[in-house]
Amino acid sequence: MLPRLIPGKAWATLAVLLVIADPFAPASAQSAQSGAAQAPSLSATRQNLAKRVGAEGFAALLESSALALAPRDALAVLAEFIPKAPEASRSSLYSLQASLGLIAGEYLQAAAALQKAYPGSPEQLMRASRCYLAGGDIAQAEKILASIAASQGGTRYADAISLGRAWVALLSGEPERARYLLETLASAKGQAPERREALFLLWMLSISPDASRTYLAALKADFPSSMEYAATQSRLSLKPAAWLLNALHSNSATDSDRAIWEKRPDSATEATNAKTPAELQVGWFSREENARALRSALVAKGFEAYVEEGASSQGEKRWAVIVKAKTDWIQTQAQLKDLGYESYLISQPD
């Protein structure tokens, strides 16, 4: 029995938010489209690229062309033309494909692209396994986890592998096996991200009120500013798939480079922002050019969007693409979804 009435399908989506790899693509700069500009059609883009295959600068043209399209059209173009790009540029192109796959909710494409962009990388294989789980391919996720060594190059991956296997168990309808793996992770001390996620999942799985309070108290004591604790307090409204993918943007126990980024206004602006509209995050990038290209595409489609700079736990710059809801954030999210953009609520008026 899965407590809190969470259906198996919802667990599958939930497995994504808690892992998104350092957003991925180092795309070249793209000129911003004006609000009235029309995005090029998929057909015209394919024809233009077909004429330039083998020409100097083809990889850069493919990147900029993909960023000018709607996400699913971009994925189609990348799938067709990455094999025709110079081999030396394919890794960054597959990285872009992974990033766009996550934005579009095409998790299986994102997983396959991650494997091609970062072959042999335990961290990226771990993230690919999350994407496979989110896409419903549990067998492939389990196969990837089995291929990762518990320790490599001085880095220990055993806990991350155990967490992945706990997700596999949850999504395979084996909550007791999942609970065993999660309790082992939760019993460790410290600020490890695997422990934080294990405590949250155990809270979700808890049937006994006493057990639920125990896990909640541990989350509050050790991870009070985490997204997981905020979710237990109903301060966040997130789709389950987001939980599976969230760790994809972070290797650390901090929340600063999480996939679903929680805005924290400073005290000087808190009062003036009290009546601001709800906001949805659409992207989180390691290159400002990528973020601004996505923002331009969203503005051209009639959304009020902006780019906000943040930083990863290693101090590296990151850029979030945020859309302000017009009136009802659910309606705005649906409009984004219709255009091929996955989004997640990060703030809403009290």
C-alpha positions in Angstrom: 0.0 0.0 0.0 1.3 3.5 -0.9 0.2 6.0 1.8 -1.2 9.4 1.1 -3.1 8.0 -1.9 -0.3 8.4 -4.4 -1.0 6.3 -7.5 1.9 4.3 -9.0 2.0 6.6 -12.0 2.4 9.7 -9.8 5.4 8.0 -8.1 6.9 7.6 -11.5 6.8 11.3 -12.2 7.8 12.1 -8.7 11.0 10.2 -9.2 12.4 12.9 -11.4 12.3 16.1 -9.4 14.7 14.8 -6.7 17.9 14.6 -9.7 18.6 17.3 -13.1 22.1 17.4 -14.2 23.9 20.6 -14.3 21.9 22.0 -17.1 23.4 20.9 -19.8 24.1 22.7 -23.0 26.8 25.3 -23.8 24.8 26.8 -26.7 26.1 29.7 -28.7 24.5 33.1 -28.5 21.2 33.6 -30.3 19.8 36.9 -31.3 16.6 37.8 -29.4 13.4 37.6 -31.3 11.1 40.6 -31.0 7.7 40.1 -29.6 6.2 40.3 -33.1 8.8 38.0 -34.7 7.6 34.7 -36.1 9.7 31.6 -35.2 11.0 29.8 -38.2 9.0 26.7 -39.2 10.3 23.2 -38.7 10.3 22.6 -42.5 12.2 25.8 -43.3 14.8 25.0 -40.6 15.3 21.4 -41.8 15.8 22.7 -45.4 18.3 25.3 -44.3 20.3 22.8 -42.3 20.2 20.2 -45.0 21.9 22.7 -47.3 24.7 23.4 -44.7 25.7 19.9 -43.7 29.4 19.6 -43.9 29.9 23.4 -44.0 32.1 25.3 -41.6 30.2 26.4 -38.5 27.4 23.7 -39.0 27.4 22.8 -35.3 26.9 26.4 -34.2 24.1 26.8 -36.8 22.4 23.6 -35.6 22.5 24.9 -32.0 21.1 28.3 -32.8 18.4 26.8 -35.1 17.3 24.4 -32.4 17.0 27.2 -29.9 14.8 29.2 -32.2 12.2 26.4 -32.4 9.6 25.1 -30.0 11.1 22.4 -27.8 9.6 19.3 -29.5 10.5 20.7 -33.0 14.0 21.4 -31.7 14.3 17.8 -30.5 13.2 16.5 -33.9 15.9 18.7 -35.6 18.6 17.6 -33.3 17.7 13.9 -33.6 18.0 14.3 -37.4 21.1 16.4 -37.7 23.4 15.6 -34.7 24.6 12.4 -36.5 25.6 14.7 -39.4 27.5 17.2 -37.3 31.3 17.0 -36.8 32.1 14.3 -34.2 34.0 16.8 -32.0 30.8 18.9 -31.5 28.4 16.1 -30.9 28.8 15.9 -27.1 27.7 19.6 -26.6 24.8 19.0 -29.1 23.6 15.9 -27.2 23.9 18.0 -24.0 21.6 20.6 -25.6 19.2 17.8 -26.6 19.1 16.5 -23.0 18.3 20.0 -21.7 15.5 20.5 -24.3 14.2 17.0 -23.6 13.7 17.9 -19.9 12.1 21.2 -20.8 9.7 19.4 -23.2 9.0 16.6 -20.7 10.5 14.1 -23.2 12.4 12.2 -20.5 13.4 9.2 -22.5 15.0 11.4 -25.1 16.7 13.3 -22.4 18.0 10.1 -20.9 19.4 8.8 -24.2 21.0 12.1 -24.9 22.7 12.2 -21.5 24.3 8.8 -22.1 25.6 10.0 -25.4 26.8 13.4 -24.2 28.6 12.0 -21.1 29.6 8.4 -21.8 31.1 6.7 -18.8 30.3 9.5 -16.3 28.8 8.0 -13.2 27.1 11.2 -12.3 25.4 11.6 -15.6 24.5 7.9 -15.8 22.8 8.4 -12.4 20.8 11.3 -13.9 20.0 9.4 -17.0 18.5 6.6 -14.8 16.2 9.2 -13.2 15.1 10.4 -16.6 14.3 6.8 -17.6 12.3 6.3 -14.4 10.4 9.5 -15.2 9.7 8.3 -18.7 8.4 4.9 -17.5 11.4 2.7 -18.6 12.1 1.1 -15.2 14.1 -1.7 -16.7 16.5 0.6 -18.4 16.9 2.7 -15.3 17.8 -0.4 -13.3 20.2 -1.6 -16.0 22.1 1.7 -15.8 22.2 1.6 -12.0 23.7 -1.9 -12.2 26.4 -0.6 -14.5 27.7 2.0 -12.0 30.6 1.1 -9.7 30.0 1.8 -6.0 33.3 3.7 -6.0 35.2 5.3 -8.8 38.1 7.7 -9.0 37.9 8.3 -5.2 34.2 9.2 -5.3 31.7 7.0 -3.6 28.4 6.3 -5.4 26.9 3.6 -3.2 24.3 5.8 -1.5 23.2 7.4 -4.8 22.8 3.9 -6.3 20.8 2.7 -3.3 18.5 5.8 -3.6 18.0 5.0 -7.3 17.1 1.4 -6.4 14.7 2.6 -3.9 12.9 4.6 -6.6 12.9 1.5 -8.8 11.3 -0.5 -6.0 8.7 2.3 -5.5 7.8 2.4 -9.1 7.7 -1.4 -9.4 5.1 -1.6 -6.6 7.5 -2.8 -3.9 7.2 -0.2 -1.1 8.6 -2.5 1.6 11.8 -3.0 -0.4 12.0 0.7 -1.0 11.4 1.4 2.7 14.4 -0.9 3.7 16.7 0.9 1.3 15.5 4.4 2.4 15.7 3.7 6.1 19.4 2.7 5.7 20.1 6.0 4.0 18.1 8.0 6.5 19.8 6.5 9.5 23.1 8.1 8.5 24.1 11.4 10.0 24.9 14.6 8.2 23.7 16.7 5.3 24.0 14.2 2.4 21.4 14.8 -0.4 20.6 11.1 -0.4 19.6 11.3 3.3 17.4 14.4 2.7 15.6 12.7 -0.1 15.3 9.4 1.8 13.7 11.2 4.8 11.2 12.9 2.5 10.2 9.7 0.8 9.9 7.8 4.1 7.6 10.6 5.2 5.5 10.1 2.1 5.4 6.3 2.7 4.6 6.6 6.4 1.4 4.9 7.5 2.0 5.4 11.2 1.5 9.0 12.5 4.4 8.5 14.9 6.8 7.5 12.0 5.5 10.4 9.9 6.3 12.8 12.8 9.8 11.3 13.2 10.8 11.8 9.6 9.2 15.2 9.5 11.2 16.3 12.6 14.4 15.1 11.1 13.7 17.0 7.9 12.9 20.1 9.8 16.0 19.8 12.0 18.6 19.0 9.4 17.1 20.4 6.1 14.8 23.3 7.2 15.2 25.3 4.0 14.9 22.4 1.6 12.3 22.0 -1.0 11.4 18.6 0.5 10.5 20.2 3.9 8.6 23.0 2.2 6.6 20.4 0.4 5.6 18.7 3.7 4.3 22.1 4.8 2.3 22.6 1.6 4.4 25.6 0.7 5.2 24.2 -2.7 2.8 22.8 -5.4 4.8 20.5 -7.6 4.0 17.8 -10.0 5.3 14.4 -9.0 7.6 14.1 -12.1 9.4 17.1 -10.9 10.6 15.3 -7.7 12.4 12.6 -9.8 14.2 15.2 -11.9 15.1 17.7 -9.3 18.4 16.1 -8.4 19.3 16.3 -12.0 20.5 19.8 -11.4 22.5 19.2 -8.2 25.1 17.0 -6.7 25.1 18.8 -3.3 23.0 19.0 -0.2 22.2 22.6 -0.8 19.2 24.0 -2.6 21.0 26.7 -4.6 21.3 24.7 -7.8 18.1 22.6 -7.6 16.1 22.0 -10.8 13.0 23.6 -9.3 14.4 26.7 -7.9 12.6 28.3 -4.9 12.7 32.1 -5.0 13.7 33.8 -1.7 13.0 37.5 -1.8 15.1 39.7 0.5 13.4 41.6 3.3 13.6 44.9 1.4 11.5 43.6 -1.5 9.3 41.2 0.4 6.5 43.7 1.2 6.3 45.0 -2.4 6.3 41.5 -3.8 3.4 40.3 -1.6 0.9 40.8 -4.4 3.0 39.7 -7.3 1.5 37.0 -9.5 2.4 33.4 -9.3 5.6 32.4 -11.1 6.5 29.3 -13.0 10.0 28.1 -13.8 10.5 26.8 -17.3 14.3 26.4 -17.5 17.6 26.5 -15.5 20.8 26.9 -17.5 24.5 27.0 -17.1 24.8 29.4 -20.1 23.1 32.8 -20.1 22.7 32.6 -23.8 20.5 29.5 -23.5 18.3 31.2 -20.9 17.9 34.4 -22.9 17.1 32.5 -26.0 14.3 30.6 -24.2 13.1 33.8 -22.6 12.9 35.5 -26.1 10.9 32.6 -27.5 8.4 32.7 -24.6 8.0 36.5 -24.9 7.4 36.1 -28.6 4.6 33.7 -27.8 2.9 36.3 -25.5 4.2 35.3 -22.0 5.7 37.7 -19.5 9.1 36.0 -18.9 12.4 37.1 -17.4 15.8 35.6 -16.6 17.2 35.7 -13.1 20.8 34.9 -12.2 21.7 32.4 -9.5 24.6 30.2 -8.5 25.3 26.6 -8.1 26.7 25.1 -4.8 30.1 25.4 -6.4 29.6 29.1 -6.9 29.2 28.7 -10.7 26.6 31.1 -12.3 23.2 29.7 -13.3 20.3 31.4 -15.0 16.6 30.6 -14.4 13.9 31.3 -16.9 10.7 32.4 -15.1 7.2 33.1 -16.4 4.7 35.3 -14.5 1.2 33.8 -14.5 -1.4 36.1 -16.0 -4.2 35.4 -13.6 -4.6 31.7 -12.8 -1.2 30.0 -12.7 -2.8 26.6 -13.6 -4.1 28.1 -16.9 -0.7 29.6 -17.6 0.9 26.3 -17.0 -1.6 24.6 -19.3 -0.8 27.2 -22.0 2.9 26.5 -21.7 2.2 22.8 -21.8 0.2 23.2 -25.0 3.3 24.8 -26.6 5.6 22.1 -25.5 7.1 23.6 -22.3 7.2 21.8 -19.0 7.0 24.2 -16.1 6.9 24.1 -12.3 5.3 26.5 -9.8 8.0 28.2 -7.7 6.0 31.0 -6.0 2.4 32.1 -5.6 0.8 34.9 -3.6 -0.2 34.1 -0.1 
